[in-house]
Structure formats: structure tokens, C-alpha cells
Amino acid sequence: MKTEDEGSSEGGVTPAAERFAASTAHTAAVKRLIPGGAHTYAKGDDQYPEGMAPIIERGWGCHVRDIDGNEYIEYGSGLRSVTLGHGYEPVVEAVRRSIGDGVNFVRPHVLEREAAERLVDLIPSAEMVKFGLNGSDTTTGAVKLARAYTGRGMIAACRQHPMLSVHDWFMITTPMAAGIPTDIESRTVQFDYNDPESLARLFAQYPGKIAAVILEAETIEPPAPGFFAALRRLCDENGALLILDEIITGFRWHERGAQFIHGIKPDLCTFGKAMANGFPLSALAGRREVMRLGGFVDDVDRVFLVSLTAGAEPWALAAMLAVIETYEREQIAERLMKTGAELRAGLEQVIADAGLADHLQLAGRDCNLVYVARDAAGAPSQIFRTLFLQEIVSRGVLAPSFVVGAAHDAETTARTIEIVAAALPAYRRGLEDGPEAVLRGRPVRPAIRPRG
């Protein structure tokens, strides 16, 4: 990277305006063409320090290079989807071979059966599967199935899980609800994670109206003992379906999903992200009795389920089969946990050594680490998150989280720990003298917000 290790806020370092000149010019130009300047809100330049939002040119393993020539160790690749690393050859080769034989045929491809059989064998609760392109299509498909199966309209969604779908039924619960008719607001109600009583109250308040309960298996907070058993019981007692969103946990917690780790028994579940190492593929799976409503049925009305021109493309399914083979051959899920644990231990040590354990903290499962930046009063702070990002990005670590992949090894984690240690004096100075003494621009902002 074209920066010195001394950091971005001390003397003798190339100014950010020079190091990120091409990326900054690119971002300014693209905002005239693309609303927000990116096709994913979490990838927007507002999520990075001002003037330090690199535009990526290429990646290899856990490394990327931007159009200014800066190189980084990257974490959370593909919003957690690239678990095997950029350009992972067995997956790339499987895709290459498949594409060479044609794409998007007028009839289903032979790989669809193999892929479906493989996934149904893998996922404990799966009896049938429908492939899609993204997580939102599959969670919304699950919601439609639940409504048709139960004859009810309401959905109970977990309040602490911020992105269950981009579709109206969920986005109405977020600050970015513009463009959604307000008359659907009452159709989605919310309960709290690890609080089955909050769900019980909803069932009591809306008797016979809730079609399904939907949540992720785990984000930062692990499930409390008995939590999912309580949800299963409440759903059964009240005639609702349990939908488990495994878009992130699947192929990261375990190739068989977090449902395998935690013994969860959903009626429907959704997978995406890592199942094809970043290639666009998702899956809706579950009980045959429910899933069949999206097929050819005569006894009830059919559900228009996931139906996409580019659905179940053979190259994406080939990628998934290569990913599954790699996970099982090389025990990838165990490697992610081991690498994440080593990274956590090293980072927590240097943070403690700097006296900042109350102000910069790691959270989540070892395979899915995020960090929380806190101000002098100990409150979570976007300003101090920006300051931390400013210091690590300038040194060659691109880390909106510390979510590891299989390409992260002892060398890259050791280098990351060194870079974080070098960044901490600036964080300390920000606490002592105020962040304005170190921060050079506006703070990052929540990706899901109503204005600005």
C-alpha cells in the first residue's frame, strides 16, 4: 500500500486526498449515475471515513487492491459471503466449465436435481428446496408460503435483526420506509430476541392472525438455553410457522447451518451468502407439506413462489457444489472458528494493553466478529467507529467488521493485529483530546436511515 505504517493522522504520511484520489473521483462521478453511488447500501462511501472509500480493482484470497494502487487485507468480504476467498480456484473452475456449456436454457438443467439432492441431504429441516438469487427473494417466498398455508396475513419479525428482506413486509419496520404504503404497517409486528414472552404477548394480542415467526438463528447475541424450543412451542400452540433466516449463519456457523449447531427445528429456512462463495445464489428450503404449495397442487391455491429468469443457473449451482465439497473436505467451518478465535485473542490483547478495553470491543461468534467503538462515556459511537476505520484503512486493513474467511491465515491475522495496535494511540488521543483532534472528516452514518 502507498502509505507509511506510522498512520494517517501523524506527520510524514501521504495525505488521504492523494492516496485515494482516483477512488474519490470515481465515487463523485458514479453518484451522478447510480443513486447513492453503490448498488448495496452497506458498500456506500458514507460507510467509510470521508475521502477514504476505496474503489476495488481486484482481489485475491483475503487481499484486495483499489484503483489508486493501495492494497488491503479485507474482512467481511462480500458482506460475509466470500468465505473461501476471492478467486478460489476450485469454485472458479467449476463456474468456468459450466458457463462454457451455455447458460439460461429454455428448460431446467441437469445440475438442478443434483444440487437440490445435495442441499436437502445437508440441511436437517429440508425436504424440498427452491433456489433463488438473493436472500430477500427467499425470505419473502417463505412469508408467502406461510400466509397461504395458514390463511393468515400477519408476520412476527425479530426486532434485533436489521435486514430480513428488502421487500415491503419487512422494510416498513425500518427507518427507510418511504415508498411503502402505510396501510401494510400493521401486518408486521416485532418481538425481541431471547425473549419468548415478547412473542407470547403478540400471539395473545393477535389471536389467530400471525402466519409466521421469522428471525435469524444468531447475530451478535447467542441464543439463550431454551429460547428456540420456546419459539417452536409457541408457534405450534398458535398455528404459526417458524421461519429461520440462515442467510449469514449457513455455511459460516456450519455447512449444515446454525440449526444443526443449536438444534433448531424450523418449518422453513433460507440460505445464501456463502453457499456459492459470493456468486449470486440463495435457497428456500423446508417441510414438503408447506413447500409443495409453490408447485403443482390441486387441493389449494398455488403460491407464486421464487420464479426468476436467472434462477438456478447451472454455473451458480456448480459453484455451490464446489463450495460444499470444499467445506467437507477441508473442514472450512472449523477453520473459520479457529482463525476468528485467534484473531479475537490477539486483538483483545493489544486493545487491553492500550488501556482501551472499555472503548473498543469485539462481539459475536468467532467466525462472525464485529467491533463496537465507544466514546469517552462508554456509549457506542459512530464518530469513534469512523476514527478507528480511518486509522486501520490508512495502514492497509479494510474492515467494516472482523469477519474472517478461509483465506485469512496466521500471517494476515498477525499483520492485522499489528496494524490495530498501531492505530490505537490515535483512538486514545481522540478520547483524551476529543475526536476532532484526530478525525479529518464527517463520521460514518447508519446505512438504513430516512434522510441524508
TORZASE-895041 format. One line per field, with one value per residue (C-alpha): residue number from 1; residue in one letter; x, y, z. Coordinates in nm, 4 decimals. Example, Ala and Ser with C-alpha at 12.3 -4.5 7.8 and 13.67 -1.06 7.14 Angstrom:
! TORZASE-895041
vexvex = (1 | 2)
lummar = (a | s)
u = (1.2300 | 1.3670)
v = (-0.4500 | -0.1060)
w = (0.7800 | 0.7140)
//
This chain:
! TORZASE-895041
vexvex = (1 | 2 | 3 | 4 | 5 | 6 | 7 | 8 | 9 | 10 | 11 | 12 | 13 | 14 | 15 | 16 | 17 | 18 | 19 | 20 | 21 | 22 | 23 | 24 | 25 | 26 | 27 | 28 | 29 | 30 | 31 | 32 | 33 | 34 | 35 | 36 | 37 | 38 | 39 | 40 | 41 | 42 | 43 | 44 | 45 | 46 | 47 | 48 | 49 | 50 | 51 | 52 | 53 | 54 | 55 | 56 | 57 | 58 | 59 | 60 | 61 | 62 | 63 | 64 | 65 | 66 | 67 | 68 | 69 | 70 | 71 | 72 | 73 | 74 | 75 | 76 | 77 | 78 | 79 | 80 | 81 | 82 | 83 | 84 | 85 | 86 | 87 | 88 | 89 | 90 | 91 | 92 | 93 | 94 | 95 | 96 | 97 | 98 | 99 | 100 | 101 | 102 | 103 | 104 | 105 | 106 | 107 | 108 | 109 | 110 | 111 | 112 | 113 | 114 | 115 | 116 | 117 | 118 | 119 | 120 | 121 | 122 | 123 | 124 | 125 | 126 | 127 | 128 | 129 | 130 | 131 | 132 | 133 | 134 | 135 | 136 | 137 | 138 | 139 | 140 | 141 | 142 | 143 | 144 | 145 | 146 | 147 | 148 | 149 | 150 | 151 | 152 | 153 | 154 | 155 | 156 | 157 | 158 | 159 | 160 | 161 | 162 | 163 | 164 | 165 | 166 | 167 | 168 | 169 | 170 | 171 | 172 | 173 | 174 | 175 | 176 | 177 | 178 | 179 | 180 | 181 | 182 | 183 | 184 | 185 | 186 | 187 | 188 | 189 | 190 | 191 | 192 | 193 | 194 | 195 | 196 | 197 | 198 | 199 | 200 | 201 | 202 | 203 | 204 | 205 | 206 | 207 | 208 | 209 | 210 | 211 | 212 | 213 | 214 | 215 | 216 | 217 | 218 | 219 | 220 | 221 | 222 | 223 | 224 | 225 | 226 | 227 | 228 | 229 | 230 | 231 | 232 | 233 | 234 | 235 | 236 | 237 | 238 | 239 | 240 | 241 | 242 | 243 | 244 | 245 | 246 | 247 | 248 | 249 | 250 | 251 | 252 | 253 | 254 | 255 | 256 | 257 | 258 | 259 | 260 | 261 | 262 | 263 | 264 | 265 | 266 | 267 | 268 | 269 | 270 | 271 | 272 | 273 | 274 | 275 | 276 | 277 | 278 | 279 | 280 | 281 | 282 | 283 | 284 | 285 | 286 | 287 | 288 | 289 | 290 | 291 | 292 | 293 | 294 | 295 | 296 | 297 | 298 | 299 | 300 | 301 | 302 | 303 | 304 | 305 | 306 | 307 | 308 | 309 | 310 | 311 | 312 | 313 | 314 | 315 | 316 | 317 | 318 | 319 | 320 | 321 | 322 | 323 | 324 | 325 | 326 | 327 | 328 | 329 | 330 | 331 | 332 | 333 | 334 | 335 | 336 | 337 | 338 | 339 | 340 | 341 | 342 | 343 | 344 | 345 | 346 | 347 | 348 | 349 | 350 | 351 | 352 | 353 | 354 | 355 | 356 | 357 | 358 | 359 | 360 | 361 | 362 | 363 | 364 | 365 | 366 | 367 | 368 | 369 | 370 | 371 | 372 | 373 | 374 | 375 | 376 | 377 | 378 | 379 | 380 | 381 | 382 | 383 | 384 | 385 | 386 | 387 | 388 | 389 | 390 | 391 | 392 | 393 | 394 | 395 | 396 | 397 | 398 | 399 | 400 | 401 | 402 | 403 | 404 | 405 | 406 | 407 | 408 | 409 | 410 | 411 | 412 | 413 | 414 | 415 | 416 | 417 | 418 | 419 | 420 | 421 | 422 | 423 | 424 | 425 | 426 | 427 | 428 | 429 | 430 | 431 | 432 | 433 | 434 | 435 | 436 | 437 | 438 | 439 | 440 | 441 | 442 | 443 | 444 | 445 | 446 | 447 | 448 | 449 | 450 | 451 | 452)
lummar = (m | k | t | e | d | e | g | s | s | e | g | g | v | t | p | a | a | e | r | f | a | a | s | t | a | h | t | a | a | v | k | r | l | i | p | g | g | a | h | t | y | a | k | g | d | d | q | y | p | e | g | m | a | p | i | i | e | r | g | w | g | c | h | v | r | d | i | d | g | n | e | y | i | e | y | g | s | g | l | r | s | v | t | l | g | h | g | y | e | p | v | v | e | a | v | r | r | s | i | g | d | g | v | n | f | v | r | p | h | v | l | e | r | e | a | a | e | r | l | v | d | l | i | p | s | a | e | m | v | k | f | g | l | n | g | s | d | t | t | t | g | a | v | k | l | a | r | a | y | t | g | r | g | m | i | a | a | c | r | q | h | p | m | l | s | v | h | d | w | f | m | i | t | t | p | m | a | a | g | i | p | t | d | i | e | s | r | t | v | q | f | d | y | n | d | p | e | s | l | a | r | l | f | a | q | y | p | g | k | i | a | a | v | i | l | e | a | e | t | i | e | p | p | a | p | g | f | f | a | a | l | r | r | l | c | d | e | n | g | a | l | l | i | l | d | e | i | i | t | g | f | r | w | h | e | r | g | a | q | f | i | h | g | i | k | p | d | l | c | t | f | g | k | a | m | a | n | g | f | p | l | s | a | l | a | g | r | r | e | v | m | r | l | g | g | f | v | d | d | v | d | r | v | f | l | v | s | l | t | a | g | a | e | p | w | a | l | a | a | m | l | a | v | i | e | t | y | e | r | e | q | i | a | e | r | l | m | k | t | g | a | e | l | r | a | g | l | e | q | v | i | a | d | a | g | l | a | d | h | l | q | l | a | g | r | d | c | n | l | v | y | v | a | r | d | a | a | g | a | p | s | q | i | f | r | t | l | f | l | q | e | i | v | s | r | g | v | l | a | p | s | f | v | v | g | a | a | h | d | a | e | t | t | a | r | t | i | e | i | v | a | a | a | l | p | a | y | r | r | g | l | e | d | g | p | e | a | v | l | r | g | r | p | v | r | p | a | i | r | p | r | g)
u = (0.0000 | 0.1196 | 0.1158 | 0.3630 | 0.2987 | 0.3077 | -0.0593 | -0.2849 | -0.3145 | 0.0507 | 0.3198 | 0.5164 | 0.2284 | 0.0954 | -0.2323 | -0.5525 | -0.6536 | -0.3535 | -0.3698 | -0.7413 | -0.7590 | -0.8790 | -1.1317 | -1.2711 | -1.3055 | -1.4714 | -1.7202 | -1.8123 | -1.8725 | -2.0725 | -2.3119 | -2.4448 | -2.5285 | -2.6202 | -2.8464 | -2.6264 | -2.3198 | -2.3411 | -2.5796 | -2.5613 | -2.6200 | -2.3651 | -2.0990 | -2.1676 | -1.8913 | -2.0919 | -1.9880 | -1.6198 | -1.4202 | -1.4594 | -1.2232 | -1.1136 | -1.3640 | -1.1572 | -1.2943 | -1.1810 | -0.9990 | -0.9264 | -0.8990 | -0.7105 | -0.7642 | -0.8258 | -0.6490 | -0.7830 | -0.6313 | -0.8046 | -0.7789 | -0.5196 | -0.2898 | -0.3465 | -0.3593 | -0.5546 | -0.6263 | -1.0038 | -1.2558 | -1.6263 | -1.5776 | -1.8970 | -2.0987 | -1.9747 | -2.0381 | -1.6823 | -1.5817 | -1.3244 | -1.1505 | -1.1515 | -1.0714 | -1.0817 | -0.9742 | -1.1935 | -1.5071 | -1.3884 | -1.3039 | -1.6438 | -1.8134 | -1.5837 | -1.6625 | -2.0351 | -2.0513 | -1.8640 | -2.1574 | -2.4144 | -2.6395 | -3.0117 | -3.1666 | -3.5356 | -3.5737 | -3.4167 | -3.0537 | -2.9411 | -2.7481 | -3.0716 | -3.1524 | -2.8006 | -2.7882 | -3.1313 | -3.0495 | -2.7201 | -2.8756 | -3.1718 | -2.9277 | -2.7214 | -2.9842 | -3.1572 | -3.5032 | -3.5084 | -3.7410 | -3.7772 | -3.5761 | -3.6255 | -3.3188 | -3.3070 | -3.0574 | -3.0671 | -3.1791 | -3.4738 | -3.6442 | -3.6238 | -3.7380 | -4.0282 | -4.1071 | -4.1163 | -4.3543 | -4.5885 | -4.5873 | -4.6665 | -4.9559 | -5.1007 | -5.0535 | -5.2107 | -5.4645 | -5.3363 | -5.1751 | -4.9548 | -4.5836 | -4.3875 | -4.0278 | -3.7366 | -3.6692 | -3.2934 | -3.2338 | -3.1900 | -3.2283 | -3.4631 | -3.5727 | -3.5724 | -3.9414 | -4.2319 | -4.3428 | -4.0093 | -3.8854 | -4.1981 | -4.0443 | -3.7237 | -3.6396 | -3.6281 | -3.9998 | -4.0503 | -4.2390 | -4.4198 | -4.7968 | -4.8551 | -5.1619 | -4.9365 | -4.7600 | -4.9931 | -4.9208 | -4.5703 | -4.5222 | -4.1987 | -4.0711 | -3.7354 | -3.4565 | -3.4072 | -3.7408 | -4.0080 | -4.2535 | -4.2475 | -4.3635 | -4.6227 | -4.7698 | -4.8038 | -4.9886 | -5.2207 | -5.2730 | -5.3410 | -5.5067 | -5.5363 | -5.3762 | -4.9995 | -4.8917 | -4.5225 | -4.2407 | -3.9172 | -3.5704 | -3.2035 | -3.0537 | -2.7907 | -2.6248 | -2.4109 | -2.6011 | -2.6149 | -2.9478 | -3.0250 | -3.0822 | -3.4373 | -3.5114 | -3.5695 | -3.7538 | -3.9882 | -4.0387 | -4.1110 | -4.3675 | -4.5346 | -4.5605 | -4.7117 | -4.9587 | -5.0724 | -5.0746 | -4.7901 | -4.4840 | -4.1274 | -3.9023 | -3.5280 | -3.3146 | -2.9763 | -2.8565 | -2.5490 | -2.5208 | -2.5468 | -2.2030 | -2.0394 | -2.1530 | -2.1619 | -2.2301 | -2.5480 | -2.6462 | -2.6874 | -2.9980 | -2.7601 | -2.5401 | -2.8273 | -3.0796 | -3.3405 | -3.6407 | -3.7847 | -4.0695 | -3.8909 | -3.5343 | -3.3371 | -2.9736 | -2.7495 | -2.4238 | -2.1524 | -2.3252 | -2.1630 | -1.8596 | -2.0020 | -2.1745 | -2.5447 | -2.7366 | -2.9867 | -3.2200 | -3.5562 | -3.5975 | -3.8344 | -4.1172 | -4.2684 | -4.6216 | -4.5557 | -4.3104 | -4.5421 | -4.7748 | -4.5281 | -4.5617 | -4.8426 | -5.1262 | -5.4995 | -5.6359 | -5.5394 | -5.4465 | -5.0876 | -4.8321 | -4.6294 | -4.3029 | -3.9468 | -3.9566 | -3.6606 | -3.5250 | -3.1778 | -3.2899 | -3.0944 | -2.8420 | -2.6071 | -2.2919 | -2.4247 | -2.5231 | -2.1804 | -2.0274 | -2.2419 | -2.1469 | -1.7781 | -1.8258 | -1.9955 | -1.7197 | -1.4555 | -1.6288 | -1.6488 | -1.3010 | -1.1187 | -1.3471 | -1.3910 | -1.6418 | -1.3976 | -1.1183 | -1.3300 | -1.3912 | -1.0241 | -0.8961 | -1.1576 | -1.0694 | -0.7004 | -0.7788 | -1.0088 | -0.7475 | -0.4755 | -0.6931 | -0.8316 | -0.4777 | -0.3460 | -0.6633 | -0.6229 | -0.2521 | -0.3511 | -0.5973 | -0.8924 | -1.0870 | -1.3840 | -1.3873 | -1.3162 | -1.4788 | -1.5334 | -1.8687 | -2.0258 | -1.9260 | -1.5582 | -1.6465 | -1.8516 | -1.6686 | -1.7840 | -1.6468 | -1.8131 | -1.6416 | -1.7313 | -1.6737 | -1.5240 | -1.8531 | -1.8663 | -2.1556 | -2.1482 | -2.0175 | -2.0237 | -1.7594 | -1.5135 | -1.6009 | -1.5005 | -1.1793 | -1.0886 | -1.1666 | -0.9600 | -0.6573 | -0.6775 | -0.7730 | -0.4783 | -0.2488 | -0.3885 | -0.6792 | -1.0259 | -1.2502 | -1.6077 | -1.6080 | -1.3514 | -1.5431 | -1.2785 | -1.2622 | -1.0679 | -0.8023 | -0.7057 | -0.4043 | -0.1598 | 0.0392 | -0.2586 | -0.4112 | -0.0757 | -0.0375 | -0.3919 | -0.3167 | -0.0028 | -0.1970 | -0.4715 | -0.2070 | -0.0508 | -0.3907 | -0.4809 | -0.2732 | -0.4879 | -0.8001 | -0.6558 | -0.5813 | -0.9389 | -1.0677 | -0.8358 | -0.8395 | -1.1694 | -1.2167 | -1.1927 | -0.8218 | -0.7722 | -1.0724 | -1.0422 | -1.3982 | -1.7608 | -1.8469 | -1.9937 | -2.3713 | -2.6148 | -2.6788 | -3.0531 | -3.1658 | -3.4543 | -3.2681 | -2.9323)
v = (0.0000 | 0.3510 | 0.4587 | 0.4550 | 0.2453 | 0.5482 | 0.6101 | 0.8582 | 1.1272 | 1.1868 | 1.3673 | 1.2201 | 1.0321 | 1.0845 | 1.2792 | 1.0838 | 1.3212 | 1.1956 | 0.8273 | 0.7978 | 1.0499 | 0.8085 | 0.6393 | 0.9757 | 1.0997 | 0.7721 | 0.7988 | 1.1569 | 1.0581 | 0.7452 | 0.9276 | 1.1052 | 0.7662 | 0.5383 | 0.6513 | 0.6595 | 0.5697 | 0.1956 | -0.0918 | -0.2060 | 0.0495 | -0.1188 | -0.0593 | 0.3146 | 0.5701 | 0.7054 | 0.3873 | 0.4903 | 0.7933 | 1.0923 | 1.0744 | 0.7215 | 0.4967 | 0.2770 | 0.1544 | -0.2044 | -0.3138 | -0.6779 | -0.9288 | -1.2486 | -1.4599 | -1.2147 | -0.9259 | -0.6531 | -0.3654 | -0.0355 | 0.1796 | 0.4011 | 0.1021 | 0.0648 | -0.2941 | -0.4166 | -0.7183 | -0.7405 | -0.8652 | -0.9360 | -0.9924 | -0.9760 | -0.8856 | -1.2158 | -1.4236 | -1.4895 | -1.7442 | -1.9246 | -1.6134 | -1.4158 | -1.6196 | -1.9533 | -2.1787 | -2.4907 | -2.2734 | -2.0530 | -2.3587 | -2.5177 | -2.1972 | -2.1683 | -2.5221 | -2.4706 | -2.1369 | -2.2893 | -2.5266 | -2.2473 | -2.0517 | -1.9891 | -2.2719 | -2.2920 | -2.5954 | -2.6912 | -2.8020 | -3.1447 | -2.9888 | -2.8726 | -3.2221 | -3.2871 | -2.9509 | -2.9975 | -3.3500 | -3.2332 | -2.9448 | -3.1486 | -3.4113 | -3.1404 | -2.9238 | -3.1012 | -2.9445 | -2.9512 | -3.1819 | -2.9600 | -2.6646 | -2.3714 | -2.1810 | -1.8047 | -1.5244 | -1.3344 | -1.3667 | -1.1289 | -1.3341 | -1.6436 | -1.4877 | -1.3218 | -1.6523 | -1.8133 | -1.5415 | -1.6012 | -1.9756 | -1.9217 | -1.6881 | -1.9312 | -2.2342 | -2.0729 | -1.8463 | -1.5570 | -1.2252 | -1.1071 | -1.1758 | -1.1564 | -1.0476 | -1.0184 | -0.6557 | -0.7022 | -0.8456 | -0.5483 | -0.6911 | -0.9823 | -0.8608 | -0.5590 | -0.6145 | -0.4147 | -0.6547 | -0.6017 | -0.2597 | -0.0990 | -0.1717 | 0.0223 | 0.3934 | 0.3611 | 0.3037 | 0.5724 | 0.4397 | 0.1715 | 0.2066 | 0.2733 | 0.0513 | -0.2564 | -0.1384 | -0.3311 | -0.6579 | -0.6956 | -0.6916 | -0.7334 | -0.9382 | -0.9447 | -1.1989 | -1.4280 | -1.3087 | -1.5686 | -1.3833 | -1.0899 | -1.3293 | -1.4860 | -1.1395 | -1.0888 | -1.4178 | -1.3129 | -0.9678 | -1.1011 | -1.4417 | -1.6458 | -1.3728 | -1.4408 | -1.6632 | -1.6928 | -1.6007 | -1.5083 | -1.4419 | -1.5177 | -1.8033 | -1.5802 | -1.2444 | -1.0869 | -1.2383 | -1.6208 | -1.7923 | -1.8418 | -2.2007 | -2.2994 | -1.9930 | -2.1747 | -2.4577 | -2.1951 | -2.0387 | -2.3802 | -2.4483 | -2.1076 | -2.1495 | -2.4962 | -2.3853 | -2.0894 | -2.2463 | -2.0347 | -2.1406 | -2.0854 | -1.9383 | -1.9408 | -1.6932 | -1.8647 | -1.6305 | -1.5456 | -1.8378 | -2.1061 | -2.2121 | -1.9964 | -2.1473 | -2.4875 | -2.6159 | -2.7697 | -2.4371 | -2.2937 | -2.5086 | -2.8046 | -2.6340 | -2.5167 | -2.7947 | -2.5608 | -2.7127 | -2.4586 | -2.5182 | -2.3134 | -2.1841 | -1.9673 | -1.9790 | -1.7525 | -1.5592 | -1.8215 | -2.1139 | -2.0201 | -1.8211 | -1.4873 | -1.5939 | -1.4971 | -1.7923 | -1.8439 | -2.1197 | -2.1576 | -2.4981 | -2.6675 | -2.9102 | -3.0737 | -3.0060 | -2.6319 | -2.6092 | -2.8023 | -2.5003 | -2.3400 | -2.6302 | -2.8089 | -2.8567 | -2.9167 | -2.9109 | -2.5486 | -2.2305 | -2.2236 | -1.9744 | -1.7821 | -1.8629 | -1.7714 | -1.7674 | -1.5966 | -1.5918 | -1.6439 | -1.8730 | -2.1968 | -2.1131 | -2.4099 | -2.2031 | -2.0879 | -2.4429 | -2.5651 | -2.3058 | -2.4310 | -2.7942 | -2.6968 | -2.4991 | -2.7908 | -3.0286 | -2.7847 | -2.7351 | -3.1057 | -3.1881 | -2.9085 | -2.8570 | -2.4906 | -2.4073 | -2.5295 | -2.3251 | -2.0095 | -2.0574 | -2.1254 | -1.8299 | -1.5985 | -1.7119 | -1.6424 | -1.3002 | -1.2165 | -1.3158 | -1.1086 | -0.8011 | -0.8102 | -0.8356 | -0.5272 | -0.3353 | -0.4254 | -0.3370 | 0.0078 | 0.0526 | 0.0686 | -0.2447 | -0.0315 | 0.1624 | -0.0849 | -0.4240 | -0.7345 | -0.9074 | -1.2089 | -1.5655 | -1.6160 | -1.6849 | -1.3637 | -1.0952 | -0.7348 | -0.4463 | -0.1809 | 0.1582 | 0.3598 | 0.7212 | 0.8571 | 0.7985 | 0.4367 | 0.4889 | 0.3321 | 0.5989 | 0.6402 | 0.9106 | 0.6752 | 0.3974 | 0.6391 | 0.7262 | 0.3594 | 0.2952 | 0.5973 | 0.4594 | 0.0979 | 0.1722 | 0.4094 | 0.1250 | -0.1426 | -0.3152 | -0.2830 | -0.3987 | -0.2818 | -0.5938 | -0.8580 | -1.1414 | -1.3867 | -1.6176 | -1.9339 | -1.7292 | -1.5470 | -1.7237 | -1.6752 | -1.4190 | -1.1989 | -1.2131 | -1.1291 | -0.8345 | -0.7198 | -0.7294 | -0.5221 | -0.2630 | -0.2352 | -0.1907 | 0.0904 | 0.2564 | 0.2631 | 0.5650 | 0.7830 | 0.6347 | 0.7164 | 1.0708 | 1.1055 | 1.0040 | 1.2422 | 1.5485 | 1.4940 | 1.3116 | 1.6368 | 1.6390 | 1.3278 | 1.2766 | 1.4509 | 1.4400 | 1.3624 | 1.0443 | 0.7362 | 0.7027 | 0.4122 | 0.2512 | 0.2293 | 0.5855 | 0.8017 | 1.1045 | 1.2477)
w = (0.0000 | -0.0757 | 0.2905 | 0.5751 | 0.8837 | 1.1128 | 1.0449 | 0.8773 | 1.1406 | 1.2310 | 1.0346 | 0.7469 | 0.5869 | 0.2362 | 0.2681 | 0.2125 | -0.0664 | -0.2640 | -0.1686 | -0.2571 | -0.5419 | -0.8107 | -0.5801 | -0.4684 | -0.8265 | -0.9273 | -0.6404 | -0.7307 | -1.0938 | -1.0199 | -0.7865 | -1.0958 | -1.2458 | -0.9545 | -0.6663 | -0.3570 | -0.5619 | -0.4909 | -0.5517 | -0.1900 | 0.0861 | 0.3132 | 0.0458 | 0.0183 | 0.0693 | 0.3665 | 0.5495 | 0.5356 | 0.6504 | 0.4235 | 0.1260 | 0.2224 | 0.0466 | -0.1867 | -0.5184 | -0.5657 | -0.8803 | -0.7997 | -0.5172 | -0.4369 | -0.1269 | 0.1557 | -0.0187 | -0.2455 | -0.4413 | -0.5181 | -0.8297 | -0.6577 | -0.6157 | -0.2409 | -0.1139 | 0.1874 | 0.3996 | 0.3616 | 0.6183 | 0.5791 | 0.2068 | 0.0039 | 0.3141 | 0.4639 | 0.1501 | 0.0262 | 0.2886 | 0.0731 | -0.0574 | -0.3816 | -0.6905 | -0.5080 | -0.7923 | -0.7423 | -0.7400 | -1.0268 | -1.2349 | -1.1682 | -1.2832 | -1.5848 | -1.7004 | -1.6572 | -1.8379 | -2.1296 | -2.1824 | -2.2029 | -1.9692 | -1.9188 | -2.1174 | -2.2057 | -1.9750 | -1.6380 | -1.6356 | -1.5172 | -1.2235 | -1.0602 | -0.9372 | -0.8060 | -0.6303 | -0.4736 | -0.3560 | -0.2099 | -0.0198 | 0.1081 | 0.2353 | 0.4033 | 0.5787 | 0.8695 | 0.8196 | 0.4374 | 0.2442 | -0.0635 | -0.1928 | -0.4312 | -0.5498 | -0.5942 | -0.6435 | -0.3151 | 0.0425 | 0.0187 | -0.2531 | -0.0363 | 0.2917 | 0.1119 | -0.0561 | 0.2888 | 0.4109 | 0.1161 | 0.1776 | 0.5460 | 0.4664 | 0.2139 | 0.4394 | 0.7465 | 0.5778 | 0.7877 | 0.6979 | 0.9856 | 1.0340 | 1.3611 | 1.2931 | 1.5333 | 1.6253 | 1.6732 | 1.3249 | 1.0935 | 0.7423 | 0.6915 | 0.3470 | 0.1181 | 0.0451 | 0.1844 | 0.4578 | 0.6380 | 0.5246 | 0.6709 | 1.0128 | 0.9336 | 0.9120 | 0.5291 | 0.4704 | 0.2045 | -0.0964 | 0.1036 | 0.1622 | 0.5307 | 0.5363 | 0.5466 | 0.8617 | 1.0909 | 0.9127 | 1.0527 | 1.4301 | 1.6219 | 1.9149 | 2.0927 | 2.0557 | 2.3572 | 2.4958 | 2.4155 | 2.6385 | 2.3964 | 2.1242 | 2.3527 | 2.4084 | 2.0327 | 1.9930 | 2.2767 | 2.1250 | 1.7739 | 1.8223 | 1.5042 | 1.2893 | 1.2859 | 0.9964 | 1.0785 | 1.3107 | 1.1316 | 1.2709 | 1.2237 | 1.4200 | 1.5777 | 1.5175 | 1.7903 | 2.0820 | 2.1058 | 2.1690 | 2.5358 | 2.6513 | 2.5650 | 2.3510 | 2.0215 | 2.1934 | 2.3387 | 1.9947 | 1.8448 | 2.1168 | 2.0787 | 1.7009 | 1.7378 | 2.0036 | 1.7948 | 1.4490 | 1.3058 | 1.1075 | 1.2249 | 0.9537 | 1.0191 | 0.8230 | 0.7752 | 0.5020 | 0.7135 | 0.9548 | 0.6872 | 0.5601 | 0.8273 | 1.1581 | 0.9842 | 0.6338 | 0.7773 | 0.9250 | 1.2716 | 1.3032 | 1.3215 | 1.5831 | 1.8031 | 1.7396 | 1.5887 | 1.4089 | 1.1639 | 0.9208 | 0.6544 | 0.6294 | 0.3914 | 0.2814 | 0.0741 | 0.1136 | 0.1484 | -0.0241 | -0.3583 | -0.2309 | -0.3427 | -0.6629 | -0.6586 | -0.5203 | -0.2419 | -0.1312 | 0.0376 | 0.1983 | 0.4385 | 0.5028 | 0.1958 | 0.3207 | 0.3060 | 0.0156 | -0.2194 | -0.2311 | -0.4696 | -0.7128 | -0.8937 | -0.6462 | -0.6962 | -0.3417 | -0.2590 | -0.4466 | -0.5687 | -0.4365 | -0.6945 | -0.5244 | -0.6329 | -1.0147 | -1.1799 | -1.5335 | -1.3902 | -1.1089 | -1.0512 | -1.3205 | -1.3700 | -1.3109 | -0.9707 | -0.8765 | -0.9890 | -0.7575 | -0.4687 | -0.5254 | -0.5304 | -0.2090 | -0.0317 | -0.1442 | -0.0160 | 0.3186 | 0.3816 | 0.2523 | 0.4325 | 0.7361 | 0.6499 | 0.9247 | 1.1886 | 1.0278 | 1.0347 | 1.4061 | 1.4790 | 1.2781 | 1.4279 | 1.7798 | 1.7195 | 1.5742 | 1.8643 | 2.1216 | 1.9552 | 1.9056 | 2.2581 | 2.3934 | 2.2119 | 2.2954 | 2.6628 | 2.6528 | 2.5220 | 2.8088 | 2.5686 | 2.6615 | 2.7704 | 2.4441 | 2.1624 | 2.1925 | 1.9833 | 1.9729 | 1.8053 | 1.7347 | 1.6492 | 1.2839 | 1.2650 | 1.4637 | 1.4672 | 1.6692 | 1.8809 | 1.9124 | 2.2225 | 2.3208 | 2.6426 | 2.8235 | 2.7054 | 2.4642 | 2.1150 | 1.8794 | 1.5018 | 1.5430 | 1.7119 | 1.4670 | 1.1919 | 1.3733 | 1.4079 | 1.0393 | 0.9397 | 1.1214 | 1.0030 | 0.6418 | 0.6139 | 0.7217 | 0.4902 | 0.6658 | 0.5096 | 0.7905 | 0.8403 | 1.0599 | 1.1523 | 0.9844 | 0.8666 | 0.5672 | 0.4978 | 0.3159 | 0.6347 | 0.7779 | 1.0641 | 0.8652 | 0.7757 | 1.1223 | 1.2807 | 1.0443 | 1.1265 | 1.4978 | 1.4397 | 1.2403 | 1.5007 | 1.7716 | 1.5674 | 1.5248 | 1.8944 | 2.0021 | 1.7735 | 1.9333 | 2.2761 | 2.1652 | 2.0429 | 2.3850 | 2.5679 | 2.3415 | 2.1623 | 1.8311 | 1.6358 | 1.7245 | 1.5099 | 1.2809 | 0.9461 | 0.8125 | 0.8797 | 1.0709 | 0.9075 | 0.9224 | 0.9584 | 0.6202 | 0.6911 | 0.7670 | 0.6476 | 0.5087 | 0.4087)
//
